[in-house]
Amino acid sequence: MKHILVLLFLWLTATVYTQQPLTLEDIYKNDAYSAKGYGPVRWMKDNKGYSTLERNTEVGGSDIVRYEAKSGARSVLVYARQLIPIGATEPLSIRNYEWSDDNAKLLVFTNTRKVWRYHTRGDYWVLDMASGALHQLGSAMEPTTMMFAKFSPDATRVGYVSQNNIYVEALKSNEITQLTFDGNESIINGTFDWVYEEELSCRDGFRWSPDGQRIAYWRSNTENIGTFYMINNVDSIYSKPIPLPYPKVGTKNSEVKVGVVNTVGGDTKWFDIPGDPTDNYLARMDFIPNSSEVMIQQLNRKQNTNTVWIGNTDNMAVDTLFTDKDAAWLDVHDNIMWLENENYFTWTSEKDGWLHLYKVSRDGKEFSTITKGSIDVVRINCIDPKGGYVYYIASPENFTQRYLYRSKLDGSTAPEKVSPEDQPGQHAYQISADAKYAIHSYQNSKAPQEITLINLQKHRPIRVLEDNQALVTKFNTLELAPKEFIKIDIGEEVFDAWMIKPSDFDPEKKYPIIFYVYGEPAGSTVQDAWQGGDLWHRYLAQEGYVVVSIDNRGTRTPRGREWRKSIYGQIGILAAKDQAAAARELFKSYPFIDTDKVGIWGWSGGGQMTMNCLFRYPEIYGSGLAVSFVADQRLYDNIYQERYMGLLEDNETNYIAGSPITHAKKLEGNLMIIHGTADDNVHYQSFEQLANELIKHNKLFDMMSYPMRSHSINERENTSFHLRQTMARYWKRVFE
């Protein structure tokens, strides 16, 4: 009997840990492999603790909870029951929240709606911590129309946007003062049009002055912009056109200006910034602390010149502070911090060939480097004037990884690595303002993020907040092949790449290969990060394919300005050439690749790159799958495309040469194209124009449209699962 029990135990144990196949249903329907996060976390103003949201099991909703960094002691700052409106039975659902400077009032954003990419429209409530009174703002507004509410500096009022006008509401009397009156479908006050949000990350479009007496804001007149119409054919018996003001390459922009209005009302005064407002972008604007002046950044149409203006809100005079220039393009950064009684500020620039943080004098005449050497600052995490350091993410030795570094604010030290040497991969930090503590997230391609509270000065763990160990154990039972990072030398350049082999890999066999490509300046695919486990590509490898991704020149990696901007003016040209050259070298090095079964796929810019490779290098690529792609670069929005390609009138030849539609007639192999009909980013027009061109040249191909799905093709029931099944079936068919 004893032996029978032992055998039964062994059988049950083996059953639990038997290798399980990775299925599309588990990935895209059952959400079986999601990593856990922690938070959202906010460091408190005293830097000794942080707040987060925790589910309240008694009444529903969330409590706002504080944890002491050193001891871990927990206290509830706001109970969910305090957020139950009179007459309601459930607490407000907290999408976002903001404390007044004195912590006496809480502003809660709830009942939210998406505006293009993000939930920026909804309702706002204020909780008075002393009295417990909970009051909804905007009694005169239509529900869910309010945006970007924020306290005045003294927290006696709240400013917000509703239906493209700006309002101020007094918290004591609930009196609402309307500051702008011309907002409508064409005139936008206090927020932005589609292209400013998408390409310049502009959303919140107004600022309180430090004394609370004025509001500075952006006003956009979109009447110049051409209207693109999407069509909803699925939600009623008659089709419904959806108008979208969208400036395509070479067309006119909104007329944008910055004005200042008194918070008690009255006429707006406008800054007279030189240059045609439809041919320049006012990319950033904010008040200089403890002053009545605003700093305004003006990008020209080519986006290779950033003129920084100082605007005086007393007399509306504008003066040039300094001008940053680049032969290719300039990115806009949000790393400005005023130092030494506002006599200096920080600025990010690539002017010496690397992305560095600089210290600039208030008059713009002194310009000194803070972060020195052949190193790119990927992200600024914390500027600590009292401690005298800036903390930032960089990775000068391995471009697929990310580590925390620090440099003295006076520029006297070389970059100092803070992240531990024994943790290869990618590190992220949410640092307290005094740089004593941080929420540290560590991950790599082998393991999901482990989130830890650390003493930053010693980089010593204090508490593990989430280790994702259950996911690690579950993932390991799949026994999938690892993601291997490799180098590919094409002579002109050495590229970073990764490869995933089939789980039962046999070097004596031949395997089909699928390349995953993006290739544009907006991103990078070769990163030593978890990336959700990269389960789609691991699934393909499990199905018997070798999967490879290569970062060509021009991708967003910390390899210096020359690398990133080598692609300028030749999107779709240089990247396709690099991808093809790398593929040839790869085939020489790995004899197990079946060069008669070569596929390539990508999404968005990667879809464009897929077709450029497939059409122009048919001797290499036999099959392609392009999702949500740009067929003709002239169809895409002007800010993005002109940033990387220059103006159409200056570079029309390469606009045409770099567009897949130009080369569609060269198709020799297999192609499948997929698009959402409600894609407001890369319009369905690209799909239809490419299909039309392929038909014209009698090229046979596969196509799949997803009705009323956007650029991400993930809305509505069962979409993601259906999409991946469609993609998997295509690869199975073409590689049979």
Secondary structure, DSSP 8 states (H G I E B T S, - for coil): -HHHHHHHHHHHHHHHHS-----HHHHHTS-TT--------EE-TTSSEEEEEEE-TTTSSEEEEEEETTT--EEEEE-GGGG--TT-SS----SEEEE-TTSSEEEEEEEEEEETTEEEEEEEEEEETTT--EEES-TTS-TT-EEEEEE-TTSSEEEEEETTEEEEEETTT--EEE-----SSSEEESS--HHHHHHH-----EEE-TTSSEEEEEEEEGGGS-EEEEEE-SSSSS-EEEEEE--BTTS---EEEEEEEETT----EE---SS-TTSEEEEEEEE-TTSSEEEEEEEETTS-EEEEEEEETTT--EEEEEEEE-SS---------EETTTTEEEEEE-TTSS-EEEEEETTS--EEESS-SS----EEEEEETTTTEEEEEE-SS-TT-BEEEEEETTS-S--EE-S-TT--SEEEEEE-TTSSEEEEEEEETTEEEEEEEEETTTTEEEEEEE--HHHHHHHHTT----EEEEEEE-SS-EEEEEEE--TT--TTS-EEEEEE---STT--S--SS-GGGGHHHHHHHHTT-EEEEE--TTSSSSS-HHHHHTTTT-TTTHHHHHHHHHHHHHHHH-TTEEEEEEEEEEETHHHHHHHHHHHH-TTT--EEEEES--SSGGGSBHHHHHHHH--HHHHHHHHHHTSHHHHGGG--SEEEEEEETT-SSS-HHHHHHHHHHHHHTT---EEEEETT--TT---STTHHHHHHHHHHHHHHHHT-
